[in-house]
Amino acid sequence: MKRIRRRTLPEVELTPLIDILFILIIFFVLTTSFVKNQLSIELPYGGGTQITGSPVIISVNSAGQFSFDGQEIERTRVPSMAEEAYLKGKDLLIAGDRTAPYGIIATLLDDLREKGIDRVSLALGGEEQP
């Protein structure tokens, strides 16, 4: 008499795969939330000296939107926030997009001068490539 042998199929554990899937989902959600508040800026070309330390960066994109040290803010709040940072001894750096209207940057510099801020650096993208 022949014995019939039943083969058992291997079982696949799904728990580790689900754990990895959740970790990937959390990673992508967090990275997209950090990237959301950044302004896209193309700096103008030019030479200059490099700033040491970590200055407070005031960014202006081509649409005229302002960002203060990574946080998007209204234009009217920039001078008062810059004054607070300046009084704490921090360096200020204006990173204006090369296609931003010149008047926006000039008005910002004028407003900072009215607040008593006389040292502001302008960010440049290095020497222009031929």
C-alpha positions as CSV (number, residue, x, y, z in Angstrom):
1,M,0.0,0.0,0.0
2,K,1.3,3.4,-1.0
3,R,1.4,6.2,1.5
4,I,0.2,9.5,0.2
5,R,2.3,12.2,1.5
6,R,0.8,15.6,1.8
7,R,3.0,18.5,1.1
8,T,2.7,21.6,3.2
9,L,3.1,24.8,1.5
10,P,5.5,27.3,3.1
11,E,3.8,30.2,4.7
12,V,5.0,33.8,4.0
13,E,5.2,36.0,7.0
14,L,3.6,39.4,6.1
15,T,4.2,41.2,9.4
16,P,7.8,42.3,8.6
17,L,6.7,43.4,5.1
18,I,3.9,45.5,6.5
19,D,6.3,47.1,9.1
20,I,8.6,48.1,6.3
21,L,5.7,49.5,4.3
22,F,4.6,51.7,7.2
23,I,8.1,53.0,7.8
24,L,8.4,54.0,4.1
25,I,5.0,55.7,4.2
26,I,6.1,57.7,7.3
27,F,9.4,58.6,5.7
28,F,7.8,60.0,2.5
29,V,5.1,61.9,4.4
30,L,7.7,63.5,6.6
31,T,10.1,64.4,3.8
32,T,7.3,66.0,1.7
33,S,6.2,68.1,4.7
34,F,9.7,69.5,5.2
35,V,10.1,70.4,1.6
36,K,6.8,72.2,1.4
37,N,7.9,75.5,3.0
38,Q,11.0,76.1,0.9
39,L,11.1,78.8,-1.8
40,S,12.8,78.1,-5.1
41,I,15.5,80.7,-5.7
42,E,18.1,81.1,-8.4
43,L,20.8,83.4,-7.1
44,P,22.4,86.0,-9.3
45,Y,26.1,85.5,-10.3
46,G,28.9,87.4,-8.8
47,G,31.9,87.3,-6.6
48,G,32.4,88.3,-3.0
49,T,33.6,87.1,0.4
50,Q,32.0,84.2,2.2
51,I,30.2,84.7,5.5
52,T,31.4,82.7,8.5
53,G,28.9,81.2,10.9
54,S,25.2,80.7,10.2
55,P,23.4,83.9,9.3
56,V,19.7,84.5,9.3
57,I,18.5,84.1,5.7
58,I,15.8,86.3,4.2
59,S,14.7,84.8,0.9
60,V,12.7,86.4,-1.9
61,N,11.6,84.2,-4.8
62,S,10.7,85.4,-8.3
63,A,7.0,85.8,-7.4
64,G,7.9,88.2,-4.5
65,Q,7.2,85.8,-1.7
66,F,9.3,86.1,1.4
67,S,10.9,83.5,3.7
68,F,12.6,84.3,7.0
69,D,15.1,81.6,8.1
70,G,13.2,78.9,6.3
71,Q,9.6,80.0,7.2
72,E,7.4,81.6,4.7
73,I,6.1,85.0,6.1
74,E,4.4,88.1,5.0
75,R,6.5,90.9,3.6
76,T,5.4,93.4,6.4
77,R,6.8,91.2,9.1
78,V,10.3,90.9,7.7
79,P,11.7,94.2,9.1
80,S,10.6,93.6,12.7
81,M,11.8,90.0,12.6
82,A,15.1,91.1,11.1
83,E,15.5,93.8,13.8
84,E,15.1,91.2,16.5
85,A,17.7,88.9,15.0
86,Y,20.1,91.9,14.4
87,L,19.8,93.0,18.0
88,K,20.7,89.5,19.1
89,G,24.0,89.9,17.1
90,K,23.1,87.6,14.2
91,D,24.2,88.3,10.6
92,L,21.5,88.9,8.0
93,L,21.7,87.5,4.5
94,I,19.3,88.4,1.7
95,A,18.9,85.7,-0.9
96,G,17.0,87.3,-3.7
97,D,16.1,85.3,-6.9
98,R,17.8,86.7,-10.0
99,T,14.4,87.1,-11.6
100,A,12.8,88.9,-8.6
101,P,11.9,92.5,-9.3
102,Y,14.7,94.8,-8.2
103,G,12.3,97.1,-6.5
104,I,11.3,94.5,-3.9
105,I,14.9,94.0,-2.8
106,A,15.5,97.8,-2.8
107,T,12.4,98.4,-0.7
108,L,13.4,95.7,1.7
109,L,16.9,97.2,2.1
110,D,15.3,100.6,2.7
111,D,13.0,99.2,5.4
112,L,15.9,97.5,7.1
113,R,17.9,100.7,7.1
114,E,14.9,102.5,8.8
115,K,15.0,99.9,11.6
116,G,18.7,100.7,12.2
117,I,20.1,97.7,10.4
118,D,23.2,98.8,8.6
119,R,24.9,95.5,7.9
120,V,23.2,93.2,5.5
121,S,24.8,90.7,3.0
122,L,23.5,89.7,-0.4
123,A,23.7,86.1,-1.4
124,L,25.4,85.4,-4.8
125,G,25.6,82.1,-6.8
126,G,29.4,82.4,-7.6
127,E,31.0,83.3,-10.9
128,E,28.8,82.9,-14.0
129,Q,29.6,79.8,-16.1
130,P,30.4,80.5,-19.8
